């Protein structure tokens, strides 16, 4: 085998609460994470040198250890002292710096791809431990599906699959620093918190309307103040028939759930024209097939 193709799925946060702050400065989270069908394609090719090369259709994307896919490859190649290198080609579809876990998803896909390419004797649990060293979202991006994430996002409890629905993903043309969002976050500025336990129950009951009505992200208390376009996108989604809408992660991406596909398509058209949002996609919930690693 000289190459493998692997796919990196984006994630959204159906509910996100900040429940505390640790001594090391990191915030304690309680969030329900969901994989969606929007994905990057990675082709990983075996090189008969010990180099790692990375190319992408996004010219300004880092192609060294600042890229989590590159870092993931280096960890596995060094761990097993392989006399090979790899060429990683990333076809990016997931918006970058968007709160959708694109970098973490690419790292997870790279770990799985290199395991397969070289038939490495490494378990899923071991890959998740490696992934956590790369970033808090990487273990979930390896697992995929629907999960409660606690701690800094690394304590994962799998949940039943979320009912499928049409999802509009809209990333406005602004940049958000996750570190800065958490630095500015203050509990007293939060007006509404998600009911995590109720959402878990709604997922277990297969009640997508109740899931959608419970979409809440406390980090909006920081990001919306700086970027009013986030609230405008939410409003347009709801006016066009979304059964719920909120920001994903630290933003700035907003997602809305729609039971009616034509309404979702109308929302896309209006948001694109009225708010000059070019990175906007129609996708859906992704539920992985059971796999043996």
Kinemage of the C-alpha trace (Angstrom):
@kinemage 1
@onewidth
@group {chain A} dominant
@subgroup {mainchain}
@vectorlist {calphas} color= white
{ca unk a 1} P 0.000 0.000 0.000
{ca unk a 2} L 1.516 3.306 -1.109
{ca unk a 3} L -1.258 5.692 -0.065
{ca unk a 4} L -4.539 5.977 1.820
{ca unk a 5} L -7.467 8.363 1.633
{ca unk a 6} L -9.021 9.415 4.935
{ca unk a 7} L -11.718 11.924 5.829
{ca unk a 8} L -11.788 14.526 8.584
{ca unk a 9} L -15.277 15.497 9.723
{ca unk a 10} L -16.106 18.834 11.317
{ca unk a 11} L -17.794 19.083 14.713
{ca unk a 12} L -20.346 21.413 16.233
{ca unk a 13} L -21.244 22.079 19.868
{ca unk a 14} L -24.948 21.480 20.404
{ca unk a 15} L -24.612 22.929 23.882
{ca unk a 16} L -21.573 24.504 25.540
{ca unk a 17} L -21.252 25.579 29.157
{ca unk a 18} L -18.226 26.782 31.118
{ca unk a 19} L -18.551 25.318 34.594
{ca unk a 20} L -15.297 26.392 36.237
{ca unk a 21} L -11.638 27.308 35.913
{ca unk a 22} L -8.673 25.143 36.832
{ca unk a 23} L -5.508 26.198 38.648
{ca unk a 24} L -3.549 25.878 35.402
{ca unk a 25} L -5.781 28.528 33.808
{ca unk a 26} L -7.796 26.187 31.586
{ca unk a 27} L -11.572 26.356 31.771
{ca unk a 28} L -13.715 23.360 32.730
{ca unk a 29} L -16.370 22.660 30.109
{ca unk a 30} L -19.575 20.716 29.818
{ca unk a 31} L -20.466 20.419 26.155
{ca unk a 32} L -22.327 18.106 23.815
{ca unk a 33} L -20.264 17.599 20.690
{ca unk a 34} L -21.632 16.360 17.387
{ca unk a 35} L -19.890 15.247 14.205
{ca unk a 36} L -21.320 16.632 10.966
{ca unk a 37} L -20.952 15.482 7.374
{ca unk a 38} L -18.883 18.509 6.258
{ca unk a 39} L -15.367 17.116 5.853
{ca unk a 40} L -11.828 17.503 4.552
{ca unk a 41} L -10.222 14.805 2.399
{ca unk a 42} L -6.665 13.771 3.225
{ca unk a 43} L -4.459 11.663 0.956
{ca unk a 44} L -1.422 10.293 2.792
{ca unk a 45} L 1.349 8.923 0.581
{ca unk a 46} L 4.320 6.828 1.655
{ca unk a 47} L 7.701 8.472 1.014
{ca unk a 48} L 10.930 6.501 0.881
{ca unk a 49} L 12.751 9.182 2.873
{ca unk a 50} L 12.293 10.271 6.482
{ca unk a 51} L 10.696 13.595 5.534
{ca unk a 52} L 7.177 14.832 6.202
{ca unk a 53} L 5.665 17.006 3.505
{ca unk a 54} L 2.281 18.692 3.632
{ca unk a 55} L 0.351 20.369 0.823
{ca unk a 56} L -3.098 21.943 0.881
{ca unk a 57} L -5.527 23.751 -1.382
{ca unk a 58} L -5.322 26.638 1.118
{ca unk a 59} L -2.065 28.398 0.293
{ca unk a 60} L -1.577 30.099 3.657
{ca unk a 61} L -2.193 26.976 5.749
{ca unk a 62} L 1.010 26.099 7.679
{ca unk a 63} L 2.884 23.111 6.254
{ca unk a 64} L 5.111 22.420 9.264
{ca unk a 65} L 4.590 21.430 12.916
{ca unk a 66} L 2.202 24.370 13.396
{ca unk a 67} L -0.224 22.225 11.404
{ca unk a 68} L -1.793 19.568 13.631
{ca unk a 69} L -1.832 16.997 10.815
{ca unk a 70} L 1.937 17.409 10.368
{ca unk a 71} L 2.441 17.166 14.150
{ca unk a 72} L 0.284 14.023 14.303
{ca unk a 73} L 2.328 12.371 11.548
{ca unk a 74} L 5.595 13.200 13.281
{ca unk a 75} L 4.457 11.698 16.583
{ca unk a 76} L 3.574 8.323 15.015
{ca unk a 77} L 6.570 8.142 12.685
{ca unk a 78} L 8.927 8.938 15.578
{ca unk a 79} L 7.163 6.567 17.979
{ca unk a 80} L 7.618 3.585 15.667
{ca unk a 81} L 11.013 4.725 14.307
{ca unk a 82} L 9.848 4.163 10.743
{ca unk a 83} L 12.353 4.475 7.896
{ca unk a 84} L 9.719 6.244 5.834
{ca unk a 85} L 8.174 9.647 5.528
{ca unk a 86} L 4.779 10.795 4.312
{ca unk a 87} L 3.270 13.323 1.966
{ca unk a 88} L -0.011 14.643 3.377
{ca unk a 89} L -2.317 16.312 0.851
{ca unk a 90} L -5.281 18.107 2.430
{ca unk a 91} L -8.318 19.149 0.429
{ca unk a 92} L -9.845 21.644 2.868
{ca unk a 93} L -13.609 22.059 2.953
{ca unk a 94} L -13.994 22.846 6.671
{ca unk a 95} L -13.592 26.595 7.299
{ca unk a 96} L -10.399 27.464 9.171
{ca unk a 97} L -10.335 29.097 12.635
{ca unk a 98} L -14.080 28.656 12.756
{ca unk a 99} L -14.975 26.741 15.921
{ca unk a 100} L -15.580 23.594 13.859
{ca unk a 101} L -12.507 21.605 14.911
{ca unk a 102} L -11.002 21.457 11.423
{ca unk a 103} L -7.381 21.262 12.559
{ca unk a 104} L -8.193 18.664 15.206
{ca unk a 105} L -10.173 16.632 12.672
{ca unk a 106} L -7.224 16.669 10.260
{ca unk a 107} L -4.917 15.493 13.052
{ca unk a 108} L -7.301 12.653 13.950
{ca unk a 109} L -7.604 11.584 10.314
{ca unk a 110} L -3.811 11.646 9.963
{ca unk a 111} L -3.362 9.379 12.985
{ca unk a 112} L -5.854 6.885 11.559
{ca unk a 113} L -4.408 7.154 8.062
{ca unk a 114} L -0.812 6.525 9.116
{ca unk a 115} L -1.900 3.614 11.322
{ca unk a 116} L -3.568 2.070 8.265
{ca unk a 117} L -0.822 2.953 5.769
{ca unk a 118} L 1.919 1.296 7.829
{ca unk a 119} L -0.291 -1.280 9.609
{ca unk a 120} L 0.888 0.004 12.988
{ca unk a 121} L 0.063 -1.966 16.167
{ca unk a 122} L -1.595 0.936 17.981
{ca unk a 123} L -5.036 0.770 19.599
{ca unk a 124} L -7.807 3.339 19.467
{ca unk a 125} L -7.237 4.133 23.158
{ca unk a 126} L -3.554 4.771 22.462
{ca unk a 127} L -4.418 6.996 19.496
{ca unk a 128} L -6.767 8.989 21.729
{ca unk a 129} L -3.989 9.484 24.293
{ca unk a 130} L -1.683 10.699 21.527
{ca unk a 131} L -4.454 12.905 20.181
{ca unk a 132} L -4.986 14.600 23.539
{ca unk a 133} L -1.344 15.682 23.525
{ca unk a 134} L -2.010 17.400 20.196
{ca unk a 135} L -5.251 19.140 21.193
{ca unk a 136} L -8.291 18.756 23.442
{ca unk a 137} L -10.692 18.163 20.518
{ca unk a 138} L -8.603 15.481 18.791
{ca unk a 139} L -9.898 12.520 20.866
{ca unk a 140} L -13.510 13.403 19.976
{ca unk a 141} L -12.556 13.785 16.315
{ca unk a 142} L -11.146 10.261 16.466
{ca unk a 143} L -14.256 8.865 18.123
{ca unk a 144} L -16.856 10.885 16.138
{ca unk a 145} L -20.603 10.725 16.643
{ca unk a 146} L -22.366 12.332 19.609
{ca unk a 147} L -20.726 12.740 23.011
{ca unk a 148} L -20.738 14.632 26.273
{ca unk a 149} L -17.323 16.248 26.713
{ca unk a 150} L -16.160 17.449 30.119
{ca unk a 151} L -12.923 18.639 31.682
{ca unk a 152} L -11.136 20.654 28.995
{ca unk a 153} L -13.038 18.556 26.461
{ca unk a 154} L -11.075 15.346 26.857
{ca unk a 155} L -13.433 13.469 29.215
{ca unk a 156} L -15.767 11.865 26.682
{ca unk a 157} L -19.010 9.999 27.333
{ca unk a 158} L -20.550 8.550 24.139
{ca unk a 159} L -24.238 9.326 23.653
{ca unk a 160} L -26.860 7.766 21.376
{ca unk a 161} L -26.795 9.177 17.826
{ca unk a 162} L -28.431 12.575 17.502
{ca unk a 163} L -31.464 12.517 15.173
{ca unk a 164} L -30.484 13.642 11.673
{ca unk a 165} L -31.558 16.996 10.309
{ca unk a 166} L -30.466 19.618 7.772
{ca unk a 167} L -27.754 21.891 9.131
{ca unk a 168} L -26.652 25.231 7.697
{ca unk a 169} L -23.076 26.193 8.599
{ca unk a 170} L -22.185 29.879 8.159
{ca unk a 171} L -18.756 31.353 8.923
{ca unk a 172} L -18.657 35.148 8.695
{ca unk a 173} L -15.456 36.780 7.373
{ca unk a 174} L -14.024 37.561 10.819
{ca unk a 175} L -11.306 35.933 12.912
{ca unk a 176} L -11.700 34.830 16.523
{ca unk a 177} L -8.936 33.855 18.963
{ca unk a 178} L -10.087 30.970 21.158
{ca unk a 179} L -7.505 31.917 23.783
{ca unk a 180} L -8.769 35.502 23.836
{ca unk a 181} L -12.424 34.426 24.064
{ca unk a 182} L -11.705 32.338 27.150
{ca unk a 183} L -9.560 35.127 28.630
{ca unk a 184} L -12.469 37.549 28.350
{ca unk a 185} L -15.126 35.088 29.522
{ca unk a 186} L -16.867 36.058 32.768
{ca unk a 187} L -19.557 33.943 34.419
{ca unk a 188} L -21.525 37.022 35.474
{ca unk a 189} L -21.999 38.041 31.819
{ca unk a 190} L -23.844 34.817 30.923
{ca unk a 191} L -27.599 35.387 30.578
{ca unk a 192} L -28.583 31.861 29.547
{ca unk a 193} L -27.033 28.474 30.147
{ca unk a 194} L -27.719 25.187 28.373
{ca unk a 195} L -29.572 22.406 30.143
{ca unk a 196} L -27.105 19.633 29.368
{ca unk a 197} L -29.061 16.876 31.101
{ca unk a 198} L -32.271 17.777 29.260
{ca unk a 199} L -30.477 17.787 25.920
{ca unk a 200} L -29.047 14.337 26.620
{ca unk a 201} L -32.585 13.148 27.372
{ca unk a 202} L -33.888 14.781 24.165
{ca unk a 203} L -31.172 13.014 22.141
{ca unk a 204} L -32.028 9.693 23.776
{ca unk a 205} L -35.713 10.301 22.938
{ca unk a 206} L -34.896 11.197 19.322
{ca unk a 207} L -36.638 14.584 19.711
{ca unk a 208} L -34.799 16.862 17.273
{ca unk a 209} L -37.144 19.823 17.903
{ca unk a 210} L -36.340 19.761 21.608
{ca unk a 211} L -32.632 19.356 20.852
{ca unk a 212} L -32.786 22.391 18.547
{ca unk a 213} L -34.705 24.485 21.073
{ca unk a 214} L -31.938 23.833 23.619
{ca unk a 215} L -29.003 25.038 21.497
{ca unk a 216} L -27.054 27.382 23.804
{ca unk a 217} L -23.391 28.440 23.854
{ca unk a 218} L -22.241 30.581 26.789
{ca unk a 219} L -19.184 31.785 24.822
{ca unk a 220} L -21.558 33.940 22.777
{ca unk a 221} L -21.487 36.267 25.795
{ca unk a 222} L -17.977 37.211 24.633
{ca unk a 223} L -17.951 36.736 20.863
{ca unk a 224} L -21.313 38.304 19.951
{ca unk a 225} L -20.328 41.540 21.710
{ca unk a 226} L -17.318 41.846 19.415
{ca unk a 227} L -18.958 40.593 16.222
{ca unk a 228} L -22.630 41.536 15.833
{ca unk a 229} L -22.720 39.603 12.545
{ca unk a 230} L -22.995 36.398 14.602
{ca unk a 231} L -26.337 37.489 16.048
{ca unk a 232} L -27.485 38.663 12.614
{ca unk a 233} L -26.769 35.266 11.082
{ca unk a 234} L -28.709 33.552 13.881
{ca unk a 235} L -31.627 35.895 13.353
{ca unk a 236} L -31.763 35.266 9.601
{ca unk a 237} L -31.625 31.516 10.147
{ca unk a 238} L -34.528 31.636 12.597
{ca unk a 239} L -36.544 34.000 10.369
{ca unk a 240} L -36.108 31.514 7.511
{ca unk a 241} L -37.384 28.522 9.435
{ca unk a 242} L -34.516 27.208 11.556
{ca unk a 243} L -35.814 25.279 14.564
{ca unk a 244} L -32.712 26.377 16.486
{ca unk a 245} L -29.416 28.189 15.920
{ca unk a 246} L -26.288 28.972 17.907
{ca unk a 247} L -22.538 29.551 17.621
{ca unk a 248} L -20.143 26.589 17.528
{ca unk a 249} L -17.147 26.489 19.857
{ca unk a 250} L -15.542 29.882 20.382
{ca unk a 251} L -16.938 31.006 17.029
{ca unk a 252} L -17.394 32.782 14.796
{ca unk a 253} L -19.289 30.043 12.894
{ca unk a 254} L -23.053 29.825 13.431
{ca unk a 255} L -25.104 26.731 12.669
{ca unk a 256} L -28.835 26.339 12.334
{ca unk a 257} L -31.003 23.208 12.313
{ca unk a 258} L -33.759 22.939 9.687
{ca unk a 259} L -36.382 20.242 9.205
{ca unk a 260} L -37.247 21.675 5.777
{ca unk a 261} L -34.475 21.612 3.140
{ca unk a 262} L -35.954 24.376 0.901
{ca unk a 263} L -36.085 26.677 3.936
{ca unk a 264} L -32.443 25.862 4.664
{ca unk a 265} L -31.503 26.698 1.068
{ca unk a 266} L -33.441 29.966 1.267
{ca unk a 267} L -31.610 30.881 4.460
{ca unk a 268} L -28.288 30.222 2.742
{ca unk a 269} L -29.199 32.521 -0.144
{ca unk a 270} L -30.323 35.346 2.133
{ca unk a 271} L -27.328 35.134 4.474
{ca unk a 272} L -24.931 35.032 1.535
{ca unk a 273} L -26.469 38.154 -0.044
{ca unk a 274} L -27.468 40.225 2.985
{ca unk a 275} L -24.416 39.585 5.171
{ca unk a 276} L -21.742 38.839 2.533
{ca unk a 277} L -21.031 35.411 4.031
{ca unk a 278} L -19.204 33.313 1.428
{ca unk a 279} L -18.310 30.298 3.580
{ca unk a 280} L -21.772 28.816 4.009
{ca unk a 281} L -22.730 25.161 3.592
{ca unk a 282} L -25.690 22.821 3.810
{ca unk a 283} L -24.801 19.602 5.596
{ca unk a 284} L -26.290 17.183 8.131
{ca unk a 285} L -25.617 15.104 11.238
{ca unk a 286} L -22.925 12.433 10.758
{ca unk a 287} L -23.181 9.131 12.621
{ca unk a 288} L -20.170 6.841 12.125
{ca unk a 289} L -20.492 3.135 11.438
{ca unk a 290} L -19.043 0.923 14.180
{ca unk a 291} L -15.371 0.223 13.400
{ca unk a 292} L -12.662 -2.007 14.689
{ca unk a 293} L -9.295 -0.243 15.006
